[in-house]
Amino acid sequence: MAYNNKCQFVGGYNCTRLNFWSNNGINYLGAPMGDSTARNYLVLNATDGTVANFRTQAIANNFNSSFNGSTAGWMGVYGNWVQDGTNNFLQSIGVANKFASVKHSGDFGDITYEAKMRRYGCATCSSGLIVRGNSASFTPDGFKYWRPSYLFLYSNNGQFSVWEVTNAGGYVALKDWTANAAVSATWNRLKVIAVGSTLKFYINTVLVWSGMDATLAVDEVGIGMYKDGTAGNKLMVDYAKLNTTPTADSNPNEEVSPGVAMPGGTIFMSPGLSEPTAEPTLEPTLTPVPTGTPTEIPPTETPSATPTETPSVPPTELPSETPTETPTDLPTETPTETPTETPTEEPTHTPTPG
């Protein structure tokens, strides 16, 4: 970033002021805006936490959760979320016709947020990342989406979409359901880079969409899944990590992978027929996780399906909050362990998303 006084003093020129510090990763009119010695943007990146938290810390610390025996920092928002002690996953079987979700403690603004996950069951039901969301307030339609929030969703039939849930509880498609070869039917690594109003979305290291939206700036992050009424639904999360994002975009000209827009679909499900996939053959041991005193949220109907897994140790739910329309504080006391019964599958009727 330069001032115009030197241009006027040297030759009477009126120089264009560029809103960037010197940065060899950014070009202007084809010319780099820095070199190996002119990289003033690094000063901002190195002190962003100090500047952002000058008075009181508003932005939480980075995290890297491998779920290898620990779910530290994570708390269930809706539905049962447990630690799989055999395969080291965070997982949930969801709640029929609802959006089950889990969050990490703290508020975040400019971030690089990534998680590796695998969805079983409904091939068109959505799963994915939540960013800049308010977990303490649900949509009034009863589907349990955070309001407001951004959602980066995918489905096992090879599609993704990006949504904004408004303060009023409406669903706005920032990017409609799109088929892209980057989406796998097994494991997927979803990543969101959010810097100010610039949002980038990656699946398995491929940039699938980039857009601008200035509605939401700072709030919570999480993971969620929508479940229909079919059997075999499950979301397993291998890891989740977050870092505060550098101020400057080191690759502003990165190309977006082309995809094919798919007509139809909702925030619940991508367009196409739902064809449940097979349940995993692993028999994990669900290890109790340190929790707060959970508030179990009963399913809307009495389950009738018999679970396919027989855990050798009873699972313990992650602490479950029951958000109301008025946000509540996060728990501060040391939680106690409260074992609960093995999660059961949901009814097998077909839902009618609202």
C-alpha positions as CSV (number, residue, x, y, z in Angstrom):
1,M,0.0,0.0,0.0
2,A,1.5,3.3,-1.0
3,Y,0.7,7.0,-0.6
4,N,0.5,9.4,-3.5
5,N,2.8,12.1,-2.1
6,K,6.0,10.6,-3.4
7,C,4.6,10.2,-6.9
8,Q,3.6,13.8,-7.0
9,F,7.0,14.9,-5.5
10,V,9.1,13.0,-8.0
11,G,7.3,13.6,-11.2
12,G,4.0,15.2,-10.6
13,Y,2.2,11.9,-11.2
14,N,-1.1,10.8,-9.7
15,C,-0.4,7.2,-8.7
16,T,-3.1,4.6,-8.2
17,R,-3.3,3.5,-4.6
18,L,-3.5,-0.3,-4.2
19,N,-5.1,-1.7,-1.1
20,F,-2.4,-4.3,-0.6
21,W,0.9,-4.4,1.3
22,S,3.9,-5.6,-0.7
23,N,3.3,-9.2,-1.5
24,N,5.1,-11.3,-4.1
25,G,2.1,-13.7,-4.3
26,I,-0.2,-11.0,-5.7
27,N,0.0,-9.6,-9.2
28,Y,-1.4,-6.2,-10.4
29,L,-1.7,-5.8,-14.2
30,G,0.5,-8.8,-14.6
31,A,3.4,-7.5,-12.4
32,P,4.2,-9.0,-9.0
33,M,3.5,-6.6,-6.1
34,G,6.7,-7.6,-4.3
35,D,9.7,-9.9,-4.3
36,S,11.7,-12.1,-2.0
37,T,12.7,-9.1,0.1
38,A,9.5,-6.9,-0.3
39,R,6.9,-8.8,1.6
40,N,5.4,-6.4,4.2
41,Y,2.2,-8.4,4.3
42,L,4.0,-11.0,6.5
43,V,4.1,-8.4,9.3
44,L,0.3,-8.3,9.3
45,N,0.0,-12.1,9.2
46,A,2.5,-12.5,12.1
47,T,0.6,-10.1,14.3
48,D,-3.0,-10.7,13.3
49,G,-3.8,-12.4,16.5
50,T,-2.3,-9.7,18.6
51,V,-4.1,-7.0,16.7
52,A,-7.5,-8.8,16.7
53,N,-7.3,-9.5,20.4
54,F,-5.9,-6.1,21.4
55,R,-8.5,-5.5,24.1
56,T,-10.0,-8.9,24.9
57,Q,-9.7,-12.1,23.0
58,A,-12.6,-12.4,20.7
59,I,-11.2,-15.0,18.3
60,A,-10.5,-18.5,19.6
61,N,-7.3,-20.4,19.2
62,N,-6.5,-22.7,16.3
63,F,-7.3,-26.4,16.8
64,N,-6.4,-29.7,15.2
65,S,-8.6,-32.6,16.3
66,S,-7.6,-36.1,15.3
67,F,-10.3,-37.8,17.5
68,N,-7.7,-40.3,18.5
69,G,-9.2,-41.0,22.0
70,S,-10.2,-37.4,22.6
71,T,-13.0,-35.0,21.5
72,A,-11.6,-32.1,23.5
73,G,-13.3,-28.8,22.4
74,W,-16.2,-30.4,20.7
75,M,-19.8,-30.4,21.9
76,G,-23.0,-31.9,20.5
77,V,-25.6,-29.4,19.4
78,Y,-28.3,-31.7,18.2
79,G,-28.4,-35.5,17.9
80,N,-26.1,-38.1,19.4
81,W,-22.4,-37.7,18.7
82,V,-19.9,-40.3,20.1
83,Q,-16.2,-41.1,20.0
84,D,-15.4,-44.4,18.2
85,G,-12.5,-45.7,20.3
86,T,-11.6,-48.5,17.8
87,N,-11.3,-46.5,14.6
88,N,-10.8,-43.1,16.1
89,F,-13.7,-41.2,14.5
90,L,-16.3,-38.7,15.7
91,Q,-19.6,-40.1,14.5
92,S,-23.4,-39.8,14.6
93,I,-26.3,-41.8,13.2
94,G,-28.3,-38.6,13.0
95,V,-31.9,-37.9,13.7
96,A,-34.6,-38.7,11.2
97,N,-35.8,-35.7,9.1
98,K,-33.5,-33.3,11.1
99,F,-30.1,-31.7,10.8
100,A,-27.8,-33.2,13.5
101,S,-24.8,-31.1,14.3
102,V,-21.7,-30.8,16.5
103,K,-19.6,-27.7,17.2
104,H,-16.1,-26.7,18.4
105,S,-16.0,-24.2,21.2
106,G,-15.1,-20.5,20.4
107,D,-15.8,-17.9,17.8
108,F,-13.8,-17.6,14.6
109,G,-13.7,-15.1,11.7
110,D,-11.1,-15.4,9.0
111,I,-10.3,-19.1,8.8
112,T,-9.0,-22.1,7.0
113,Y,-11.3,-24.9,8.2
114,E,-11.0,-28.5,7.0
115,A,-12.5,-31.8,8.0
116,K,-12.3,-35.3,6.5
117,M,-15.6,-37.2,6.6
118,R,-17.5,-40.2,5.2
119,R,-21.2,-40.5,4.8
120,Y,-23.2,-43.8,4.8
121,G,-26.8,-44.4,4.0
122,C,-28.9,-41.9,2.0
123,A,-27.0,-41.1,-1.2
124,T,-28.6,-37.7,-1.7
125,C,-28.8,-36.5,1.9
126,S,-26.4,-33.6,2.7
127,S,-23.4,-33.5,5.0
128,G,-20.7,-31.0,5.5
129,L,-19.2,-28.0,7.3
130,I,-20.8,-25.1,9.2
131,V,-18.9,-21.8,9.4
132,R,-19.7,-18.4,11.0
133,G,-22.9,-20.0,12.5
134,N,-24.9,-19.4,15.7
135,S,-25.5,-22.8,17.3
136,A,-27.7,-21.3,20.0
137,S,-30.6,-20.6,17.6
138,F,-32.4,-23.0,15.4
139,T,-34.5,-22.4,12.3
140,P,-38.2,-22.0,13.2
141,D,-39.3,-24.7,10.7
142,G,-38.1,-27.4,13.2
143,F,-35.3,-28.9,11.0
144,K,-32.6,-27.7,13.5
145,Y,-30.3,-25.7,11.2
146,W,-28.2,-23.0,12.9
147,R,-29.3,-19.5,12.2
148,P,-27.6,-17.6,10.8
149,S,-24.8,-19.7,9.3
150,Y,-23.0,-20.7,6.1
151,L,-23.0,-24.4,5.1
152,F,-20.7,-26.2,2.7
153,L,-22.5,-29.5,1.8
154,Y,-22.0,-32.5,-0.3
155,S,-23.8,-35.7,-1.1
156,N,-22.6,-39.2,-2.0
157,N,-24.1,-39.0,-5.5
158,G,-21.2,-36.6,-6.5
159,Q,-22.7,-33.2,-5.8
160,F,-22.0,-30.2,-3.6
161,S,-23.7,-26.9,-2.7
162,V,-23.2,-23.8,-0.6
163,W,-26.0,-22.2,1.5
164,E,-26.6,-19.3,3.8
165,V,-29.2,-19.7,6.6
166,T,-30.5,-16.2,7.3
167,N,-31.3,-14.7,10.7
168,A,-34.9,-15.2,10.0
169,G,-34.4,-18.9,9.2
170,G,-34.6,-18.8,5.4
171,Y,-32.4,-20.9,3.1
172,V,-30.4,-19.0,0.4
173,A,-28.4,-21.1,-2.1
174,L,-25.1,-19.2,-2.7
175,K,-24.2,-22.1,-5.0
176,D,-26.8,-24.5,-6.2
177,W,-26.3,-28.2,-6.3
178,T,-23.5,-29.0,-8.7
179,A,-22.0,-32.3,-9.9
180,N,-18.2,-32.3,-9.7
181,A,-15.7,-35.2,-10.2
182,A,-13.8,-34.1,-7.0
183,V,-16.7,-35.5,-4.8
184,S,-16.0,-39.1,-3.7
185,A,-18.6,-41.6,-2.7
186,T,-16.3,-42.6,0.2
187,W,-14.0,-40.2,2.1
188,N,-14.1,-36.5,1.3
189,R,-11.9,-33.7,2.6
190,L,-14.0,-30.5,2.8
191,K,-12.2,-27.2,3.3
192,V,-13.4,-23.6,3.6
193,I,-11.1,-20.5,3.4
194,A,-13.0,-17.4,4.5
195,V,-11.3,-14.0,4.5
196,G,-13.7,-11.2,5.0
197,S,-16.4,-11.5,2.4
198,T,-14.3,-13.8,0.2
199,L,-15.2,-17.5,0.5
200,K,-13.5,-20.5,-1.1
201,F,-14.7,-24.1,-1.0
202,Y,-12.5,-27.1,-1.7
203,I,-13.2,-30.9,-1.9
204,N,-10.3,-33.2,-1.9
205,T,-7.9,-30.2,-2.5
206,V,-9.9,-29.1,-5.6
207,L,-11.4,-25.6,-5.6
208,V,-15.0,-26.3,-6.5
209,W,-16.4,-22.8,-5.9
210,S,-15.4,-19.3,-4.9
211,G,-17.7,-16.4,-4.1
212,M,-18.4,-13.2,-2.2
213,D,-20.8,-12.7,0.7
214,A,-20.4,-10.1,3.5
215,T,-23.5,-11.1,5.5
216,L,-21.7,-13.1,8.3
217,A,-18.3,-12.3,9.7
218,V,-17.5,-14.0,13.1
219,D,-19.2,-16.9,14.8
220,E,-18.9,-20.7,15.5
221,V,-17.8,-23.6,13.3
222,G,-19.2,-27.1,13.2
223,I,-20.1,-30.3,11.3
224,G,-23.6,-31.5,10.4
225,M,-25.7,-34.1,8.6
226,Y,-29.3,-34.3,7.4
227,K,-30.9,-37.8,7.7
228,D,-33.9,-39.1,5.9
229,G,-36.0,-42.0,7.3
230,T,-34.0,-44.8,5.6
231,A,-31.8,-47.3,7.5
232,G,-28.0,-47.2,7.5
233,N,-27.4,-43.5,7.9
234,K,-24.1,-42.5,9.6
235,L,-21.5,-39.7,9.4
236,M,-17.9,-40.5,10.5
237,V,-15.4,-37.7,10.9
238,D,-11.7,-38.7,10.8
239,Y,-10.2,-35.2,11.7
240,A,-11.1,-31.5,11.8
241,K,-8.7,-28.6,12.0
242,L,-8.8,-24.9,11.9
243,N,-6.2,-22.1,11.4
244,T,-6.7,-18.4,11.3
245,T,-6.3,-17.3,7.7
246,P,-3.6,-14.9,6.5
247,T,-4.9,-11.5,5.5
248,A,-3.7,-11.7,1.9
249,D,-4.8,-14.4,-0.5
250,S,-1.7,-16.0,-1.7
251,N,-3.4,-17.4,-4.8
252,P,-6.1,-14.9,-5.9
253,N,-6.1,-16.2,-9.5
254,E,-6.7,-19.9,-8.6
255,E,-9.1,-21.5,-11.1
256,V,-12.3,-23.1,-10.0
257,S,-12.9,-26.7,-11.2
258,P,-15.8,-26.8,-13.7
259,G,-18.9,-28.6,-12.6
260,V,-22.4,-29.3,-14.0
261,A,-25.3,-27.5,-12.4
262,M,-28.0,-29.9,-11.3
263,P,-31.6,-28.5,-11.3
264,G,-33.6,-29.0,-8.2
265,G,-32.6,-30.1,-4.7
266,T,-32.9,-28.4,-1.3
267,I,-30.6,-27.7,1.6
268,F,-31.7,-31.1,2.9
269,M,-30.9,-33.2,-0.2
270,S,-29.3,-33.0,-3.6
271,P,-31.4,-33.7,-6.7
272,G,-31.7,-37.4,-7.6
273,L,-33.1,-40.7,-6.2
274,S,-32.0,-41.7,-2.8
275,E,-30.2,-45.1,-2.9
276,P,-28.9,-46.0,0.6
277,T,-25.3,-47.3,0.6
278,A,-24.1,-50.3,2.6
279,E,-23.2,-49.9,6.3
280,P,-19.5,-50.3,7.2
281,T,-18.4,-53.7,8.2
282,L,-16.2,-52.5,11.1
283,E,-17.4,-53.3,14.6
284,P,-16.0,-50.3,16.5
285,T,-15.8,-50.0,20.3
286,L,-17.5,-46.8,21.3
287,T,-15.4,-45.3,24.1
288,P,-17.0,-43.0,26.7
289,V,-16.0,-39.4,26.2
290,P,-15.7,-36.8,28.9
291,T,-18.9,-34.8,28.7
292,G,-20.9,-32.2,30.5
293,T,-24.3,-33.1,31.9
294,P,-26.0,-33.9,28.6
295,T,-29.6,-33.0,27.8
296,E,-30.7,-35.8,25.6
297,I,-33.0,-34.7,22.8
298,P,-35.4,-37.6,22.0
299,P,-36.2,-38.4,18.4
300,T,-39.5,-37.4,17.0
301,E,-40.7,-40.9,16.6
302,T,-40.2,-44.2,18.5
303,P,-37.3,-46.0,16.8
304,S,-38.0,-49.6,15.6
305,A,-34.8,-50.6,13.8
306,T,-32.3,-52.8,15.5
307,P,-28.7,-51.4,15.5
308,T,-26.2,-53.2,13.4
309,E,-23.3,-52.6,15.7
310,T,-22.8,-54.0,19.2
311,P,-20.4,-51.8,21.1
312,S,-18.4,-53.5,23.8
313,V,-18.4,-50.3,25.9
314,P,-21.5,-48.1,26.2
315,P,-21.1,-44.8,24.2
316,T,-21.3,-41.5,25.9
317,E,-22.9,-38.6,24.1
318,L,-20.9,-35.4,23.6
319,P,-22.5,-32.7,25.7
320,S,-25.7,-31.8,24.0
321,E,-27.2,-28.4,24.0
322,T,-30.8,-27.7,23.5
323,P,-30.7,-24.3,21.8
324,T,-33.6,-22.0,22.0
325,E,-34.3,-18.9,20.1
326,T,-32.3,-17.0,22.7
327,P,-28.5,-17.8,22.7
328,T,-27.1,-19.4,25.9
329,D,-23.6,-19.4,27.3
330,L,-21.2,-22.4,26.7
331,P,-20.7,-24.6,29.9
332,T,-17.7,-23.6,31.9
333,E,-17.6,-26.3,34.6
334,T,-15.6,-29.6,34.3
335,P,-18.0,-32.2,32.8
336,T,-18.8,-35.5,34.3
337,E,-19.1,-38.8,32.4
338,T,-22.7,-40.0,31.9
339,P,-22.9,-43.3,29.9
340,T,-26.0,-43.7,27.8
341,E,-27.5,-46.5,25.8
342,T,-26.2,-47.5,22.4
343,P,-27.6,-45.2,19.6
344,T,-30.3,-46.9,17.6
345,E,-31.3,-46.5,14.0
346,E,-34.2,-44.3,13.1
347,P,-37.5,-45.4,11.5
348,T,-37.4,-46.4,7.9
349,H,-40.2,-44.2,6.5
350,T,-39.4,-41.7,3.8
351,P,-39.4,-38.0,5.1
352,T,-41.0,-35.1,3.4
353,P,-38.6,-32.2,4.0
354,G,-40.3,-28.9,4.5
